[in-house]
Amino acid sequence: MKNLNESDVLRQRMLLDLKWKKLLRLAKWFRFVPFIKFVLANGSLVLGLADKNSDFDVLVGVREGRIFAARYFLNLIFSILRARRLDDEKDSSPDKLCFNHFVTPVTYHREGLNEFGAELYRNLVPLYGDEKNVREFLEANLEYGIRPEMNILDLRYSNTKPNLFARFLEWFLSGFLGNFIEKKIAEPIARRRLQKYLSRKPIKDRVIVSERELEFHFQLQ
């Protein structure tokens, strides 16, 4: 990386401030989405390496048994807001949310992170969710040098809870109807669409599609 002069450093700080303001405005909408336990900012932004074309990578913790439904609700709401990344081409979606990793409690722990991945996890910034849920995820990955109290004390974290709309949907879809939608509609449709989408990728870096975890990180030719 080239050495930055004082003017370059100032411009980068201003860019990062602007990026964070945009992301935090979008984060207010997470409380409308049912079945989400927490959302953590991830990627280049948390490392201070974002440029003007960078999108907003987030890691989403969801309730077990509702991972596909939660993903569809997220996609719907942020598509309406025109704030969701729609492709994985480099620099194609500045300031759009990239939902590339969903976890449930049984997949909170991430094994085998390299040095870069560990650095990302140490710098995760909570954007949304109850502190108990955020802390549970962070403490599942203490081996990477995470200090949960430091992440939780970040002033960008507002410890927001679901609003009435999200709580109603969680109640309404908590039983048989929710199970039917998840297992018979949301999951089969998602698996078919994802399989078709992934089949067009020449190289797959880390791709997981299961009822416990969804992750899409591509390393394209």
Helices and strands as residue ranges (DSSP letters): H 6-27, G 28-32, E 36-41, G 43-45, E 56-62, H 67-80, E 97-103, G 105-107, H 115-122, E 125-129, H 131-139, G 142-144, H 148-152, H 164-172, H 176-180, I 181-186, H 187-198, E 204-209, E 213-218
